[in-house]
Amino acid sequence: MAKEATIVATRPARRGSGGRPTREEAVRRDARLLDVATKLFMERGFDCTSIDAVAETAGVSKPTVYSRYRDKRDLFTAVLRATIQRWLAPLSAAAEAAKVNPKSVETTLHDLSRHVLAHAWTPEVIMLRRTLAAQVVQFPELAKLAHEEGWLRGVRAVASLLQQFADRGQIKIDDPAMAADLFLSLVLGNTDKHHGVATRPKFQEQRREAAVKLFLNGVRPR
C-alpha cells in the first residue's frame, strides 16, 4: 500500500475535465503565444504576420489563438501591452526602492536614464514604434494605448520618484508630472529622430549624461 501511495503521489497532475489545460499550462501557453507573436511581428511586420503563422509557430491550433485574442489587432495590442509593462516595471521599482533605500537624486536619475535608453533601443521596441507609425491611421486606438499606458504611466512613475526627492529637499519642482515629462523627453529625445537606427554607443552615453546633467541643473535648489 505504501509503495502504491508513493507512486500515486509522484504522478504528474492531470489535466482538467474534458482535456482542458491546467492554469499553469494556460499561463505558459499564453506566454509562448506572445513571445512567438512578438518575434513574427518584428521579423515580418504587422501586415505580413498572420494568425495562422502565429498558431503554427507556437504549436497550437487557430481556435486556441482565437479563444484568447479576437483578431490580429487584439494580439498586437497584447504584444504592445507586454512591452510597455517591461518598460514600466523598473520605473515603478525605482520609485518604490527610493522609499526604502534612498540614493542620491543624481545616482538614481543616471541609473533610470540608462534603463530607459537601453529599452528604447531594443529591436522589439524599435519594431513597435515603426508598426505603430504605419498603423496609426487605420488603428488610432493603438497609438492612444501606447501614449496612455506607456508614456503617461511612465511619467507618473518618474513624477512619484521626483516628488520624493523634492520632499527631501534635494530638488525643487513645482509640477512633478511636468518635470517627469521633461526628464523623459530629454533622455529619449533622439530615439525617433534617427528612425530606429542606433547612433554610436559613445555618443549615446555622452548625450545621456548631458541630458541628466541639464535636467539636474534646472531642478537643484538655488
Protein Blocks (a to p, Z undefined) as FASTA:
>chain_A
ZZmmmmmmmpccdddehhiacfklmmmmmmmmmmmmmmmmmmnommlpcfklmmmmnopa
fklmmmmpmblmlmmmmmmmmmmmmmmmmmmmmmmmmmmmccdfklmmmmmmmmmmmmmm
gmklmmmmmmmmmmmmmmmmlmmmmmmmmmmmmmmmmmmmmmmmmmnopaccfblmlmmm
mmmmmmmmmmmmnnopacdfklmmmmmmmmmmmmmmmmgcZZ
